Amino acid sequence: MKYLYPALFTRELTGQINVTFPDLPRVYVSGQDIADALSLAQNSLTDYLSSVNDIQDTLPLPTDPFLIPHNDNQLVVLITANSKASHHLVANQQVQITVTIPKYLDDQAITEHIDLSSVLTAALKTKLNVH
């Protein structure tokens, strides 16, 4: 099934782009630039939708993007995802693992709304040359 959700892209002073989904508060990512943020946002949305489908949970209706308030350093971007395609392309069984990171990094990641699962997934895909 195809989905379309609005995402709020916020450019930080560092140039980093933080992405949040107003309708999906547990889905957020940060990219080094707009292209990276867009790719990570689409992957995160696809992963989230697939996990929701797997547990047969319901999704909120997407908010009209024209109704999402934003500032000069923010963009509202529509992100598309196809949960069925991703489900068939990838062995979509999510696994829960425990990793150990320094507390200061965890604290900063929480403050910056960085999704550690997305960061770890992206890093592993890059390291393993898997796309």
N, C-alpha and C positions, 0 to 999 in steps of 0.2 A: 504494500500500500504506500502511496506517495503522501508526504506531509510537507507543509509549508508553515514555518514558525518565524515570527519576527525576533531578531536578536539586536541587542543594543551594543554597539562597538564604541568603546571609550578610549581615546588616546591619552595615555598618561604623560607626565612631563619627561619621562625617560624615553618616550617614543613607543613603548610597549603598548599593545592593543589588548584591552580586557573585553571579553565578550560575555554578556549575560543574556538569558532568555527570560523576559518578564513573565511568561506563562509557565516556565519550568525552572523554578528557583534553585534546584539542585544541579542544574547544568550550567557550567561556566568554564571558560578557558582563557588563556592569555597567550598571545602570539608576539613574536619579535617585530612583525610588521603586519600590514593589512592582509597580504596574501597568506601569510602563515596563520593569522587569526581566522581567516575565512575557511581555510582547510581544516583547522582544528575544530572550529565551530560545527562544520558539517559532519566531521567524524564523531564528535561528541553527541550531536543530535541523533545521528544514525544509531550509535551505540545505545543511547538512552531509549530510543523508540523500540529498538529490538529487545531490550531487557523488559520494557513495559509489556510488549507483546508476549514475551516468554512467560511472564507471570499473569498474563491476562488481566492486567489492570486497565483502568480507563484513563484517557488523556484529556486534559483541559482543551477547550476550543481556543484556537489562536486569537489573540487580540488583533483588532484592526491596527495595522502599523501607523496609520495617520493619527491614532489616539494615544500613542506612546510619547510621553513628554521626553525631551532631550535637550541638551545644551549645545553650545557651539563646538565643543570638542567631542561630540557624540554623533553617531550615525545609526539610523534604524535600517537594518539589512534583513531581507527575507532569506532564510536558509531553507533549502529543500533537502529532503532525505527520503529514501525508499527503503523501508524496513524489510520488506520481503526480499529485495535484491541483496541487501547486505547479509541477510540470514542465509541465503543460498551460496553467496560468494565466500563466506567465511564460516569456519566451524564456530558458530556463535555461542559457544558455551562459555559464559563468563566464569572466571575463577577468582576466588578471593585469596589474596596472599598477604603476608605480613612483611613489611619492610622496615628497616631501621634507618632513620635520618636524624641529624642533629635537631634539637628542639628549636633553636633559633630559625632554622629553615622551615620547619613546620609552622611556627608562629607567623613568619613572614608570608608563607604560602596562604595561610588562612586570611591574613590581612589583605593580601592582594587578590583574593578569590581565585587562587590557582587550583585547578582540579588535578591532584597528584596522579590519579589513574590515567588521565589523558596524557600528562607529561611522560609518565613511565611508558605508556603504550607507544607514544610517538618516538621516544628515545629507543625503545626496543626495535621498532620497525626500521628506524634509521640504522641502528647498529647491525641488525640482521639482514639489512637490505631487502625488506619485505614491504610491499605496498599494496 
